């Protein structure tokens, strides 16, 4: 899921200020 939403992952982590590893 993270692979398909790479851009979304970065966008979510940037707003939440959380590492990409914590994002599902």
N, CA, C and O atoms as a CHARMM CRD file, in Angstrom:
* protein
*
   96
    1    1 UNK  N      0.84300  -1.20100   0.00000 PROA 1      0.00000
    2    1 UNK  CA     0.00000   0.00000   0.00000 PROA 1      0.00000
    3    1 UNK  C      0.88100   1.25500   0.00000 PROA 1      0.00000
    4    1 UNK  O      0.58800   2.24400  -0.67100 PROA 1      0.00000
    5    2 UNK  N      1.95700   1.18100   0.76600 PROA 2      0.00000
    6    2 UNK  CA     2.85900   2.34400   0.83500 PROA 2      0.00000
    7    2 UNK  C      3.57700   2.53200  -0.49500 PROA 2      0.00000
    8    2 UNK  O      3.86500   3.65300  -0.91300 PROA 2      0.00000
    9    3 UNK  N      3.86000   1.40500  -1.15200 PROA 3      0.00000
   10    3 UNK  CA     4.57400   1.46500  -2.43500 PROA 3      0.00000
   11    3 UNK  C      3.70800   2.17900  -3.47600 PROA 3      0.00000
   12    3 UNK  O      4.19600   2.99400  -4.25900 PROA 3      0.00000
   13    4 UNK  N      2.42200   1.85400  -3.46600 PROA 4      0.00000
   14    4 UNK  CA     1.51700   2.44700  -4.46400 PROA 4      0.00000
   15    4 UNK  C      1.24500   3.90900  -4.11200 PROA 4      0.00000
   16    4 UNK  O      1.04000   4.74400  -4.99300 PROA 4      0.00000
   17    5 UNK  N      1.24500   4.20400  -2.81100 PROA 5      0.00000
   18    5 UNK  CA     0.94900   5.58700  -2.40000 PROA 5      0.00000
   19    5 UNK  C      2.19800   6.25800  -1.86600 PROA 5      0.00000
   20    5 UNK  O      2.19200   6.82700  -0.77400 PROA 5      0.00000
   21    6 UNK  N      3.25900   6.18900  -2.63500 PROA 6      0.00000
   22    6 UNK  CA     4.51900   6.80200  -2.18300 PROA 6      0.00000
   23    6 UNK  C      4.32000   8.30900  -1.97200 PROA 6      0.00000
   24    6 UNK  O      4.70000   8.85600  -0.93600 PROA 6      0.00000
   25    7 UNK  N      3.73700   8.94800  -2.93800 PROA 7      0.00000
   26    7 UNK  CA     3.51700  10.40700  -2.84800 PROA 7      0.00000
   27    7 UNK  C      2.55800  10.70200  -1.69800 PROA 7      0.00000
   28    7 UNK  O      2.74400  11.66800  -0.95800 PROA 7      0.00000
   29    8 UNK  N      1.53300   9.86500  -1.55300 PROA 8      0.00000
   30    8 UNK  CA     0.55800  10.07700  -0.46400 PROA 8      0.00000
   31    8 UNK  C      1.23300   9.86400   0.88800 PROA 8      0.00000
   32    8 UNK  O      0.94200  10.56800   1.85500 PROA 8      0.00000
   33    9 UNK  N      2.11600   8.90800   0.94400 PROA 9      0.00000
   34    9 UNK  CA     2.82600   8.60600   2.19400 PROA 9      0.00000
   35    9 UNK  C      3.63000   9.83500   2.64200 PROA 9      0.00000
   36    9 UNK  O      3.58600  10.23000   3.80700 PROA 9      0.00000
   37   10 UNK  N      4.35000  10.41900   1.70900 PROA 10     0.00000
   38   10 UNK  CA     5.17100  11.59600   2.04000 PROA 10     0.00000
   39   10 UNK  C      4.28800  12.76600   2.44500 PROA 10     0.00000
   40   10 UNK  O      4.62000  13.52200   3.35800 PROA 10     0.00000
   41   11 UNK  N      3.16100  12.90700   1.76000 PROA 11     0.00000
   42   11 UNK  CA     2.25200  14.02200   2.05900 PROA 11     0.00000
   43   11 UNK  C      1.65800  13.86000   3.45400 PROA 11     0.00000
   44   11 UNK  O      1.54000  14.82600   4.20800 PROA 11     0.00000
   45   12 UNK  N      1.28800  12.63100   3.78400 PROA 12     0.00000
   46   12 UNK  CA     0.67100  12.39100   5.09400 PROA 12     0.00000
   47   12 UNK  C      1.70700  12.55800   6.20700 PROA 12     0.00000
   48   12 UNK  O      1.42800  13.15100   7.24800 PROA 12     0.00000
   49   13 UNK  N      2.89400  12.02900   5.97000 PROA 13     0.00000
   50   13 UNK  CA     3.94900  12.10700   6.98500 PROA 13     0.00000
   51   13 UNK  C      4.36700  13.56500   7.17600 PROA 13     0.00000
   52   13 UNK  O      4.69500  13.97700   8.28900 PROA 13     0.00000
   53   14 UNK  N      4.35500  14.33200   6.10800 PROA 14     0.00000
   54   14 UNK  CA     4.78500  15.74500   6.20400 PROA 14     0.00000
   55   14 UNK  C      3.80200  16.52100   7.08600 PROA 14     0.00000
   56   14 UNK  O      4.20100  17.36800   7.88500 PROA 14     0.00000
   57   15 UNK  N      2.53200  16.22000   6.92700 PROA 15     0.00000
   58   15 UNK  CA     1.51800  16.94700   7.73100 PROA 15     0.00000
   59   15 UNK  C      1.49900  16.41800   9.17100 PROA 15     0.00000
   60   15 UNK  O      1.33300  17.17800  10.12500 PROA 15     0.00000
   61   16 UNK  N      1.66900  15.12600   9.30000 PROA 16     0.00000
   62   16 UNK  CA     1.62500  14.51900  10.64300 PROA 16     0.00000
   63   16 UNK  C      3.01600  14.56500  11.28500 PROA 16     0.00000
   64   16 UNK  O      3.16800  14.28400  12.47400 PROA 16     0.00000
   65   17 UNK  N      4.02500  14.92100  10.49000 PROA 17     0.00000
   66   17 UNK  CA     5.41800  14.98900  11.00500 PROA 17     0.00000
   67   17 UNK  C      5.82300  13.63000  11.57700 PROA 17     0.00000
   68   17 UNK  O      6.50700  13.55000  12.59700 PROA 17     0.00000
   69   18 UNK  N      5.38700  12.56200  10.89900 PROA 18     0.00000
   70   18 UNK  CA     5.70400  11.21200  11.37900 PROA 18     0.00000
   71   18 UNK  C      6.57000  10.49500  10.34100 PROA 18     0.00000
   72   18 UNK  O      6.47100  10.75500   9.14200 PROA 18     0.00000
   73   19 UNK  N      7.40000   9.61000  10.81800 PROA 19     0.00000
   74   19 UNK  CA     8.27200   8.87400   9.89900 PROA 19     0.00000
   75   19 UNK  C      7.44000   7.99300   8.95400 PROA 19     0.00000
   76   19 UNK  O      6.37500   7.50700   9.33600 PROA 19     0.00000
   77   20 UNK  N      7.92100   7.79300   7.74100 PROA 20     0.00000
   78   20 UNK  CA     7.21800   6.96200   6.75500 PROA 20     0.00000
   79   20 UNK  C      7.10900   5.50900   7.21000 PROA 20     0.00000
   80   20 UNK  O      6.29000   4.74800   6.69400 PROA 20     0.00000
   81   21 UNK  N      7.92600   5.13800   8.16200 PROA 21     0.00000
   82   21 UNK  CA     7.88600   3.74900   8.64700 PROA 21     0.00000
   83   21 UNK  C      6.68000   3.53500   9.55400 PROA 21     0.00000
   84   21 UNK  O      6.20000   2.41300   9.71100 PROA 21     0.00000
   85   22 UNK  N      6.19700   4.62000  10.14600 PROA 22     0.00000
   86   22 UNK  CA     5.04600   4.49400  11.04700 PROA 22     0.00000
   87   22 UNK  C      3.74000   4.51000  10.25500 PROA 22     0.00000
   88   22 UNK  O      2.69700   4.09800  10.76400 PROA 22     0.00000
   89   23 UNK  N      3.79700   4.98200   9.02400 PROA 23     0.00000
   90   23 UNK  CA     2.57900   5.05200   8.20800 PROA 23     0.00000
   91   23 UNK  C      2.28700   3.69100   7.58900 PROA 23     0.00000
   92   23 UNK  O      3.18400   3.07300   7.01500 PROA 23     0.00000
   93   24 UNK  N      1.06100   3.22000   7.69400 PROA 24     0.00000
   94   24 UNK  CA     0.69400   1.89300   7.17000 PROA 24     0.00000
   95   24 UNK  C      0.72900   1.86200   5.65200 PROA 24     0.00000
   96   24 UNK  O      0.44900   0.82700   5.04900 PROA 24     0.00000
